[in-house]
Amino acid sequence: MQYLKLTKTFALNTCRGNAKRCHFTWVAIHWIPLTATLAVYNLKQASNMETNQELLTFLAANPKSTKEAIKTATSLGGLHLYGVMKKLIAQQKLTEHTDEDVITYSIGPVEHEGEAPELIKAPVKPKSTGRDNSTYKFQGHEYGKGPLVKAIVAQYVQDNPTVTYEELLKVFPRNPIMPRFGIFEEIDKAKMIAKKGNRYFMKEEQVISLADCRVIITNQWTKALLDQFLDLIQPLNYDIG
């Protein structure tokens, strides 16, 4: 503002007796802030395009990812990620899936082909728009993804009745599969982590009692995450069909 005030003062002194110079100075006074505004706008637009491309690139390689997986793998997060995803869903460039109360995201259909990033035009993987109702057999029972994890952890605790929280954490670590929610968590801590939504199997009959506390299992499982979990527990030699 001080710069603009000084410039206007200079302009008044310059304009006296010279109409052409007055017109040129008036244009300069108004052009400078307009140019700065346009520069900021262009930077913001470029940043938004880069953000969109980063998200779409990740989802092309990792369809049906949770918001937590996106946050962990990219530089996006918080309200910024929410705004970007909301806009892309409205543009039909992103598809939201609900699978056993777990919300995941994939690259969706693009309404106007001319607006599609080159990444979307080239098919990466066949995309499924329905629920993943895969079931798995364990100990004579069939389970969905989340219930299978719960059954496996419960079986391990049954086989090792003196196991403590820290000992169980060595068998089923948080990283890299579930860095935020953990595969399991102590009940009170789980309630603090998931204040805004149901992210765990929290019914009384779903609670697992350890030697030093009671824990519950997260329900935030996609097929990709479950595959990682099954790789993790191979040393336990559980028969899973």
LOTI-100747 format. One record per residue: residue in three letters; z, x, y of N, C-alpha, C in turn. Coordinates in steps of 0.05 Angstrom, whole numbers, padded with zeros to 5 digits, always signed. Atoms other than C-alpha are relative to their C-alpha. Last residue first. Layout:
% residues N
alaZXYZXYZXY...
END
This chain:
% residues 241
gly+00027+00008+00007+00036-00156-01412-00014-00016+00022ile+00008+00021-00019+00097-00116-01395-00029-00006-00005asp+00025+00011+00009+00133-00074-01448-00007-00024+00018tyr-00002+00029+00004+00187-00034-01413-00028-00010-00007asn+00012+00009+00025+00181+00041-01424+00004-00030-00006leu-00020+00017+00013+00231+00059-01368-00011-00011-00027pro-00019-00015+00016+00187+00118-01349+00021-00017-00014gln+00011-00008+00026+00132+00069-01328+00020+00016-00017ile-00019+00004+00022+00177+00040-01274-00011+00008-00027leu-00026-00013-00004+00140+00069-01214+00018-00002-00024asp+00004-00028+00004+00071+00050-01239+00026+00015+00002leu+00004-00004+00029+00094-00021-01246-00005+00029-00007phe-00026+00003+00014+00121-00020-01175-00003+00006-00030gln-00015-00024-00006+00055+00007-01147+00027+00000-00014asp+00012-00022+00015+00018-00049-01183+00014+00027+00005leu-00011+00002+00027+00068-00098-01154-00012+00022-00018leu-00028-00011+00000+00052-00074-01084+00011-00001-00028ala+00002-00029-00005-00023-00084-01094+00028+00012-00002lys+00009-00013+00025-00012-00153-01126-00001+00031+00003thr+00029+00005+00004+00029-00175-01066-00008+00014-00026trp+00017-00014+00019+00105-00179-01067-00029-00009+00001gln+00024-00007-00016+00152-00198-01010-00019+00017-00017asn+00022+00016+00011+00204-00234-01054-00027+00007+00014thr+00019+00010-00020+00258-00181-01044-00022-00017-00013ile+00027-00012+00001+00310-00177-01098-00018-00011+00021ile+00022+00019+00004+00384-00192-01089-00026+00015+00003val+00026-00005-00014+00446-00148-01096-00019-00023-00006arg+00020+00020+00010+00520-00156-01113-00025+00004+00017cys+00008+00020-00019+00568-00097-01105-00019-00020-00013asp-00014-00002-00026+00605-00040-01139-00008-00021+00020ala-00027-00008+00004+00589-00045-01214+00016+00000+00026leu-00002-00028+00008+00526-00085-01201+00030+00007-00003ser-00026-00013-00004+00518-00160-01201+00000+00028-00010ile-00005-00019+00022+00448-00189-01194+00025+00015+00007val-00015-00024-00008+00439-00252-01152+00005+00017-00024gln+00018-00023-00002+00384-00300-01174+00014+00026+00009glu+00009-00008+00027+00431-00354-01200-00019+00024+00000glu-00022-00013+00014+00464-00356-01132-00008+00010-00027lys-00016+00019+00014+00399-00369-01096+00021+00014-00017met-00028+00001-00009+00377-00313-01050+00017-00022-00013phe-00009+00021+00019+00311-00288-01077+00030-00003+00004tyr-00013-00008+00025+00294-00247-01015+00005-00025-00017arg+00015-00023+00010+00250-00249-00952+00012+00009-00027asn-00009-00005+00027+00270-00318-00927-00017+00022-00012gly+00016+00012+00021+00258-00316-00852+00011+00008-00027lys+00019+00021-00008+00283-00298-00784-00016-00012-00022lys-00012+00021-00016+00346-00259-00800-00018-00024+00005ala+00018+00023+00000+00315-00220-00857+00012-00023+00016ile+00028-00009-00001+00347-00152-00847-00019-00023+00004met+00004-00012-00026+00416-00180-00831-00029+00008+00003lys+00000+00022-00020+00414-00227-00891-00004+00011+00028ala+00026+00014+00002+00393-00168-00935-00001-00023+00020lys+00019-00016-00014+00453-00128-00910-00028-00014+00000asp-00005+00002-00028+00500-00183-00931-00020+00016+00017ile+00004+00027-00011+00469-00190-01000+00004-00001+00030glu-00026+00013+00001+00461-00116-01019-00001-00026+00016glu-00019-00006-00023+00388-00100-01024+00026-00015-00004phe-00025+00016+00001+00333-00097-01077+00017+00008+00024ile+00005+00016+00024+00261-00072-01076+00023-00019-00005gly-00010-00011+00024+00276-00050-01005-00008-00017-00024phe-00017+00019+00015+00263-00095-00946+00014+00013-00024arg-00017+00017-00017+00237-00044-00896+00019-00017-00016pro-00017-00015-00019+00210+00014-00936+00018-00017+00017met-00012+00020-00018+00185-00029-00994+00019+00014+00020ile+00009+00027+00005+00136+00011-01036+00010-00020+00020pro+00017+00009-00023+00142+00082-01009-00007-00030-00002asn+00026-00012-00007+00200+00084-01007-00014+00009-00025arg+00013+00016-00021+00257+00036-01023-00029+00010+00006pro-00003-00008-00029+00276+00069-01088-00015-00018+00019phe+00018+00017-00014+00282+00032-01156+00002+00006+00030val+00020+00011+00019+00312+00082-01204-00021-00017+00014lys+00015-00023+00010+00348+00124-01152-00021-00009-00019leu+00020-00007-00021+00369+00060-01116-00017+00024-00009leu+00022+00018+00003+00403+00036-01180-00023+00007+00020glu+00014-00008+00024+00448+00097-01178-00025-00017-00005glu+00014-00025-00005+00466+00084-01105-00016+00010-00025tyr+00022+00004-00019+00482+00011-01118-00016+00026+00003thr-00008+00006-00027+00523+00026-01180-00024-00003+00018val+00016-00012-00021+00505+00023-01254+00010-00009+00028thr-00017-00014-00019+00562+00006-01301-00015+00011+00023pro-00019+00017-00014+00524-00049-01339+00018+00014+00020asn-00018-00020-00012+00464-00005-01356+00022-00014+00016asp+00000-00023+00018+00421-00047-01403+00019+00022+00009gln-00012+00009+00026+00439-00110-01365+00002+00023-00020val-00029+00001-00005+00425-00073-01300+00014-00010-00025tyr-00010-00028-00002+00356-00053-01326+00030+00000+00004gln-00001-00012+00027+00343-00124-01348+00011+00028+00000ala-00022+00012+00014+00361-00151-01279+00003+00011-00029val-00024-00013-00011+00314-00101-01246+00025-00012-00015ile-00001-00028+00009+00258-00123-01293+00025+00014+00010ala-00008+00000+00028+00272-00198-01284+00002+00029-00010lys-00028+00009+00002+00272-00192-01208+00009+00002-00029val-00016-00022-00010+00207-00153-01209+00030-00006-00003leu+00002-00022+00020+00175-00206-01253+00018+00024+00009pro-00019+00005+00022+00202-00262-01208-00001+00022-00021gly-00028-00004-00009+00165-00230-01149+00020-00004-00022lys-00005-00027-00009+00098-00224-01184+00029+00006+00008gly+00017-00008-00023+00097-00288-01224+00008+00027+00009tyr-00010-00001-00027+00132-00290-01291-00023+00004+00020glu+00022-00005-00020+00119-00308-01363+00012-00002+00028his+00003+00020-00021+00175-00300-01415-00023+00008+00019gly+00006+00026+00011+00181-00264-01482-00003-00023+00021gln-00022+00009+00017+00216-00202-01455-00004-00029-00009phe-00022-00020+00003+00163-00193-01402+00023-00013-00015lys-00019+00006+00022+00096-00228-01396+00020+00023-00002tyr-00005-00023+00017+00058-00227-01330+00021-00007-00020thr-00026+00001+00014+00027-00282-01288+00002+00024-00019ser-00002-00017+00024-00028-00279-01236+00028-00002-00012asn-00020+00012+00018-00028-00338-01188+00002+00017-00026asp+00000-00017+00024-00063-00302-01131+00023-00010-00018arg-00025-00012+00007-00075-00357-01081-00003+00017-00025gly-00020+00017+00012-00145-00370-01057+00026+00015-00005thr-00013+00017-00021-00190-00336-01006+00021-00018-00012ser-00010+00025+00012-00210-00278-01052+00014-00016+00022lys-00025+00010-00011-00252-00224-01020+00007-00026-00013pro+00000+00030+00001-00304-00184-01058+00027-00010+00009lys-00009+00010+00026-00297-00112-01034-00003-00030+00000val-00017-00021+00011-00329-00071-00979+00010-00007-00028pro-00021+00009+00019-00387-00113-00957+00015+00023-00012ala+00004-00014+00026-00423-00082-00897+00022-00009-00019lys+00027+00008+00009-00424-00133-00840-00005+00013-00028ile-00002+00026+00014-00348-00126-00832-00027-00007-00012leu-00016-00003+00024-00350-00051-00815+00000-00026-00016glu+00017-00010+00021-00408-00061-00767+00015+00002-00026pro+00001-00029+00000-00362-00103-00724-00017+00009-00024ala-00015-00013+00021-00381-00176-00724-00002+00030+00003glu-00025-00010-00011-00401-00207-00657+00015+00016-00021gly+00004-00019-00021-00474-00215-00676+00025+00012+00011glu+00005-00027+00012-00455-00248-00741-00004+00021+00021his+00025-00008-00013-00423-00306-00704-00006+00029-00010glu+00016+00023-00007-00371-00342-00745-00027+00007+00011val+00007-00003-00028-00343-00280-00780-00019-00023+00008pro+00028+00005-00008-00310-00295-00847-00003+00002+00030gly+00009+00027+00005-00242-00263-00860-00029-00003+00008ile+00023+00005-00018-00217-00192-00867-00012-00027-00008ser+00024-00014+00008-00151-00198-00905-00021-00004+00021tyr+00023+00002-00018-00079-00217-00888-00024+00017-00012thr+00017-00025+00000-00017-00231-00929-00025-00005+00017ile+00024+00002-00017+00040-00281-00923-00015+00026+00001val+00007-00025-00013+00089-00282-00981-00026-00003+00015asp-00016-00003-00025+00119-00351-00997-00004+00027+00013glu-00028+00001+00008+00090-00348-01068+00018+00007+00024asp-00002-00004+00029+00022-00328-01040+00029+00002-00008thr-00027+00005+00007+00003-00351-00970+00002+00000-00031his-00005+00012+00026-00062-00322-00944+00030-00004-00004glu-00028-00001+00008-00084-00309-00872+00003-00014-00027thr-00009+00023+00016-00157-00292-00858+00029+00003-00009leu-00023-00005+00017-00182-00247-00803+00009-00025-00014lys+00004-00027+00010-00248-00245-00767+00022+00009-00018gln+00008+00001+00028-00247-00320-00757-00008+00027-00011gln+00028-00007+00000-00244-00312-00681-00011+00000-00029ala+00014+00021-00016-00177-00350-00680-00031+00006+00000ile+00000+00024+00016-00153-00304-00736-00015-00022+00014leu+00020-00004+00021-00174-00243-00695-00001-00024-00019lys+00026+00001-00012-00135-00268-00634-00022+00002-00022lys+00005+00028-00007-00072-00283-00674-00028-00003+00012met+00006+00016+00024-00076-00215-00707-00006-00029+00006val+00026-00008+00011-00082-00178-00641-00008-00017-00024gly+00022+00010-00017-00026-00218-00609-00027+00007-00010tyr+00001+00029+00003+00022-00207-00668-00023-00011+00017leu+00013+00006+00026+00006-00132-00670-00003-00031-00003his+00028-00009-00003+00023-00126-00595-00016-00007-00026leu+00016+00021-00013+00085-00169-00603-00029+00008+00002gly-00013+00018-00019+00115-00119-00653-00019-00022+00011gly-00026+00013+00006+00073-00067-00687+00009-00019+00021leu-00004+00026-00013+00010-00025-00690+00027-00012-00008ser-00017-00005-00023+00005+00050-00704+00007-00026+00014thr+00014-00004-00025-00021+00037-00774+00020+00005+00023ala+00024-00017+00004+00003+00044-00846-00015+00005+00026thr-00007-00026+00012+00075+00019-00837-00024+00019+00000lys-00016-00015-00019+00057-00038-00790+00006+00028-00009ile+00018-00007-00022+00001-00061-00836+00015+00017+00021ala+00017-00021+00009+00047-00059-00896-00019+00010+00022glu-00016-00025+00002+00099-00099-00858-00017+00023-00010lys-00003-00010-00027+00047-00151-00839+00016+00026+00000thr-00020+00013-00016+00030-00159-00912+00001+00012+00028ser-00023-00016-00007-00035-00135-00941+00020-00017+00016lys-00025+00014+00007-00085-00181-00975+00025+00018+00003pro-00001+00029-00004-00143-00132-00970+00026-00012-00010asn-00024+00011+00012-00128-00057-00966+00002-00030+00004ala-00008-00016+00023-00192-00017-00953+00024-00012-00015ala+00023-00003+00017-00223-00069-00908+00006+00015-00025leu+00001+00023+00018-00153-00086-00883-00026+00000-00017phe-00022+00000+00020-00143-00016-00856-00003-00023-00020thr+00006-00022+00018-00211-00014-00821+00021+00001-00022leu+00021+00009+00018-00199-00083-00791-00007+00022-00021leu-00010+00020+00018-00132-00061-00761-00021-00009-00021glu-00021-00013+00018-00159+00003-00732+00010-00020-00020gln+00015-00016+00020-00222-00033-00706+00020+00013-00019asn+00013+00018+00019-00180-00085-00670-00013+00015-00023thr-00021+00012+00016-00137-00031-00638-00011-00019-00021glu-00009-00021+00019-00198+00009-00615+00022-00011-00018met+00021-00004+00020-00229-00054-00585+00009+00020-00021asn+00000+00024+00017-00163-00071-00549-00021+00003-00023ser-00024-00002+00017-00158+00000-00521+00001-00023-00020ala+00006-00021+00020-00230-00003-00495+00023+00003-00020gln+00020+00010+00020-00215-00069-00462-00006+00020-00021lys-00014+00019+00017-00151-00041-00430-00019-00012-00021leu-00017-00015+00018-00189+00020-00404+00015-00019-00020asn+00017-00012+00020-00243-00025-00375+00016+00016-00021tyr+00010+00021+00018-00192-00068-00340-00016+00012-00022val-00023+00008+00017-00156-00007-00310-00009-00021-00021ala-00005-00023+00018-00223+00020-00285+00023-00007-00019leu+00020+00000+00021-00242-00048-00256+00005+00023-00020thr-00005+00023+00017-00177-00051-00217-00019-00001-00024ala-00023-00006+00016-00187+00019-00190+00007-00022-00019thr+00007-00019+00020-00257+00002-00168+00023+00007-00018leu+00016+00014+00020-00233-00060-00133-00008+00019-00022pro-00018+00015+00019-00178-00021-00098-00015-00015-00021ile-00019-00018+00014-00230+00029-00071+00019-00015-00018trp+00011-00010+00024-00285-00022-00055+00020+00017-00016his-00002+00020+00021-00245-00062-00005-00011+00010-00026ile-00028+00010+00003-00230-00005+00042+00002-00019-00023ala-00016-00021+00013-00298+00028+00030+00028-00010-00005val+00008+00000+00028-00336-00036+00048+00017+00020-00016trp-00011+00025+00012-00296-00043+00113-00007-00001-00030thr-00029-00004+00005-00311+00031+00129+00013-00025-00013phe-00003-00019+00022-00386+00021+00120+00030+00003-00007his+00008+00014+00025-00386-00042+00164+00005+00018-00024cys-00021+00021+00005-00347-00007+00220-00006-00013-00027arg-00022-00015+00011-00394+00054+00217+00023-00020-00008lys+00008-00010+00026-00453+00008+00227+00023+00014-00014ala+00001+00023+00019-00419-00030+00284-00006+00010-00028asn+00020-00009+00019-00399+00033+00324-00001-00021-00023gly+00025-00008-00011-00363+00021+00389-00022+00008-00020arg+00004+00005-00028-00293+00019+00360-00027+00012+00010cys+00018+00022-00005-00300+00019+00285-00007-00004+00030thr+00028-00008+00005-00270+00087+00273-00019-00021+00009asn+00007-00021-00020-00203+00071+00305-00029+00008-00003leu+00000+00013-00026-00199+00005+00266-00008+00020+00022ala+00024+00016-00003-00220+00041+00202-00001-00013+00028phe+00023-00018-00005-00167+00095+00210-00025-00016+00005thr-00004-00010-00027-00114+00041+00215-00023+00019+00008lys+00007+00022-00019-00143+00006+00154+00003+00009+00029thr+00029+00002+00001-00140+00071+00115-00010-00021+00020leu+00010-00023-00015-00068+00083+00136-00030-00002+00002lys-00007+00005-00028-00049+00013+00112-00011+00022+00018leu+00018+00020-00010-00087+00023+00046+00005-00005+00029tyr+00027-00012-00003-00051+00088+00033-00019-00020+00012gln+00000-00018-00024+00016+00057+00049-00027+00012+00004met+00000+00016-00024+00000+00000+00000+00000+00017+00025
END
